[in-house]
Amino acid sequence: MENYKVKDIALADNGNKKIAWAESRMPVLMHLKEKYQNSKPLTGMRIAGCLHVTKETAVLVKTLKAAGAEISWSGCNPLSTQDDVAAALAAQDLSIYAWHGQSVEDFYWCIDKTLELKPMLTLDDGADLIFRVHSKKTELAKDMLGGTEETTTGVHRLRAMAEAGKLLYPVMAVNDAETKWDFDNVYGTGQSSIDGIVRATSILLAGKNFVVAGFGHCGRGCAMRARGMGARVIVTEVDPIAALKATLEGFEVMPMDKAAKIGDIFITATGVKDVIIARHFKDMRDGAVVCNTGHYDCELNLKDLYGLSGSVQEIRANNEACTLKNGNRVYLLAKGRLVNLAAAEGHPSEVMDMSFANQFLAMLFMAKNGKNLTNEVHTVSKEQDQEIASIKLKTMGISIDTLTPEQIAYIKDYTAGT
Ligand SMILES: NC(=O)c1ccc[n+]([C@@H]2O[C@H](COP(=O)([O-])OP(=O)(O)OC[C@H]3O[C@@H](n4cnc5c(N)ncnc54)[C@H](O)[C@@H]3O)[C@@H](O)[C@H]2O)c1
């Protein structure tokens, strides 16, 4: 019986070429694969994963398999699966349930198929898989050693579950590792979100008013890269410290009510719902482009946008012209789903190298130590972060200085002063 469902298995060759390209740019993960493929520390481990099916994810899946794990996988977003990559994994006898353009019912059907493996470890991006275990498949929780979580929104959900005393097994917040959050979310989201906007619109960024909602990790990356392409960047925020940081970085900061009137391009990166709602859409200039790069599609209120629209027409891939009843057109990209994954390919391999090295090491850790951990959200160790950064630097041909014994003594010596 087939242990997969993908769009078209004949796309496997193309998927394999993409995966080979990613492998050539993910030296840290490839190093870990080589290191563990003989000792196979994940032998006997059954892992269910729910994470965007991209070429980089395929490298992670293959690395987990090489380390001995049995795996079943689904995508974590209805629009982010790369069908050729999914086909390539299926053709390699990996159990995978994912295709681009799923309904919400399909999405959960795929997750449920992966849970037939009776996993001992879960790997999430957004916490939909682990939440499924906790809400609909609770009988599976007793045999779980642990889980990992890839993104900010997923970590928020899991912390909320832990605080409510509802978390049934321990989870590692991979997102919060420095070598993940400060790189993937910033440089990865910055570059790939611009890539998504450009692919969906072919718009010139130079000279445009580019509004970024949220100046956290992802928002900072988007703001930085849009400025680099000549846009005038405006930031909206709810946190005074983040707003201050944006101001001192030289960005203009204002409330969305004001930005809505002058923006040409809007991107949300907050992890919070209803950041752009009816009154903002109504105030937008004719031709405004709106998109989201936060995990869920609730940051733009699409019910409001479609409700205000007299007509909606897909004018090119991932670009819908919503003609409002006031005559203005608002162009919605990728149906409000993460624009970098739905309209482009997600983050470049080089940055996913560190994120997925963290995922891989966190899986090894959970397999070994999960049963001794409390049912809380745990953080990646400083040692793991340092190890990944060191290997990455080495593969980039960059060497750094080392503290001398005298310097180490100086740091610890509180008597040394003026
Ligand atoms: N597109 C991708 O590939 C990708 C990659 C990583 C993370 N994410 C997702 O992006 C989102 C943001 O992640 P992050 O790591 O940047 O989080 P973060 O916590 O670093 O930043 C979020 C920022 O948004 C601000 N904010 C919250 N509500 C707001 C509102 N109503 N208006 C304006 N600003 C508001 C917060 O104050 C904060 O500064 C999350 O949903 C995360 O899961 C997406």
The ligand as an SDF file (V2000), in Angstrom:
LIG
                    3D

 44 48  0  0  0  0  0  0  0  0999 V2000
    7.5500   33.9140    6.7830 N   0  0  0  0  0  0  0  0  0  0  0  0
    8.3580   33.0850    7.3890 C   0  0  0  0  0  0  0  0  0  0  0  0
    9.0380   32.2530    6.7880 O   0  0  0  0  0  0  0  0  0  0  0  0
    8.5040   33.1770    8.8780 C   0  0  0  0  0  0  0  0  0  0  0  0
    9.7390   32.8430    9.4810 C   0  0  0  0  0  0  0  0  0  0  0  0
    9.8440   32.9510   10.8580 C   0  0  0  0  0  0  0  0  0  0  0  0
    8.7520   33.3690   11.6040 C   0  0  0  0  0  0  0  0  0  0  0  0
    7.5660   33.6370   10.9840 N   0  0  0  0  0  0  0  0  0  0  0  0
    6.3720   34.1030   11.7190 C   0  0  0  0  0  0  0  0  0  0  0  0
    6.3900   35.5370   11.6800 O   0  0  0  0  0  0  0  0  0  0  0  0
    5.7110   36.0650   12.8240 C   0  0  0  0  0  0  0  0  0  0  0  0
    6.6380   37.0300   13.5670 C   0  0  0  0  0  0  0  0  0  0  0  0
    7.7490   36.3060   14.0850 O   0  0  0  0  0  0  0  0  0  0  0  0
    8.9820   37.0560   14.7860 P   0  0  0  0  0  0  0  0  0  0  0  0
    9.9810   36.0200   15.0920 O   0  0  0  0  0  0  0  0  0  0  0  0
    9.3500   38.2510   14.0030 O   0  0  0  0  0  0  0  0  0  0  0  0
    8.2660   37.5210   16.1570 O   0  0  0  0  0  0  0  0  0  0  0  0
    8.7690   38.6740   17.1400 P   0  0  0  0  0  0  0  0  0  0  0  0
    8.1020   38.3910   18.4360 O   0  0  0  0  0  0  0  0  0  0  0  0
   10.2340   38.8060   17.0890 O   0  0  0  0  0  0  0  0  0  0  0  0
    8.1330   40.0190   16.5050 O   0  0  0  0  0  0  0  0  0  0  0  0
    6.7730   40.3080   16.4010 C   0  0  0  0  0  0  0  0  0  0  0  0
    6.6250   41.8340   16.5350 C   0  0  0  0  0  0  0  0  0  0  0  0
    5.2940   42.2110   16.1570 O   0  0  0  0  0  0  0  0  0  0  0  0
    4.8720   43.2410   17.0480 C   0  0  0  0  0  0  0  0  0  0  0  0
    3.4080   43.3000   17.0350 N   0  0  0  0  0  0  0  0  0  0  0  0
    2.5290   42.5040   17.6790 C   0  0  0  0  0  0  0  0  0  0  0  0
    1.2660   42.9010   17.4250 N   0  0  0  0  0  0  0  0  0  0  0  0
    1.3430   43.9540   16.5700 C   0  0  0  0  0  0  0  0  0  0  0  0
    0.3770   44.7860   15.9430 C   0  0  0  0  0  0  0  0  0  0  0  0
   -0.9440   44.6030   16.1090 N   0  0  0  0  0  0  0  0  0  0  0  0
    0.8290   45.7960   15.1400 N   0  0  0  0  0  0  0  0  0  0  0  0
    2.1520   46.0160   14.9730 C   0  0  0  0  0  0  0  0  0  0  0  0
    3.1190   45.2510   15.5470 N   0  0  0  0  0  0  0  0  0  0  0  0
    2.7150   44.2330   16.3380 C   0  0  0  0  0  0  0  0  0  0  0  0
    5.4640   42.8360   18.3830 C   0  0  0  0  0  0  0  0  0  0  0  0
    5.5060   43.9310   19.2800 O   0  0  0  0  0  0  0  0  0  0  0  0
    6.8360   42.3400   17.9720 C   0  0  0  0  0  0  0  0  0  0  0  0
    7.8000   43.3840   17.9850 O   0  0  0  0  0  0  0  0  0  0  0  0
    5.2930   34.8410   13.6280 C   0  0  0  0  0  0  0  0  0  0  0  0
    3.9890   34.4600   13.2610 O   0  0  0  0  0  0  0  0  0  0  0  0
    6.2790   33.7740   13.1900 C   0  0  0  0  0  0  0  0  0  0  0  0
    5.8180   32.4760   13.4480 O   0  0  0  0  0  0  0  0  0  0  0  0
    7.4370   33.5790    9.6400 C   0  0  0  0  0  0  0  0  0  0  0  0
  1  2  1  0
  2  3  2  0
  2  4  1  0
  4  5  1  0
  4 44  2  0
  5  6  2  0
  6  7  1  0
  7  8  2  0
  8  9  1  0
  8 44  1  0
  9 10  1  0
  9 42  1  0
 10 11  1  0
 11 12  1  0
 11 40  1  0
 12 13  1  0
 13 14  1  0
 14 15  2  0
 14 16  1  0
 14 17  1  0
 17 18  1  0
 18 19  2  0
 18 20  1  0
 18 21  1  0
 21 22  1  0
 22 23  1  0
 23 24  1  0
 23 38  1  0
 24 25  1  0
 25 26  1  0
 25 36  1  0
 26 27  1  0
 26 35  1  0
 27 28  2  0
 28 29  1  0
 29 30  1  0
 29 35  2  0
 30 31  1  0
 30 32  2  0
 32 33  1  0
 33 34  2  0
 34 35  1  0
 36 37  1  0
 36 38  1  0
 38 39  1  0
 40 41  1  0
 40 42  1  0
 42 43  1  0
M  CHG  2   8   1  16  -1
M  END
$$$$
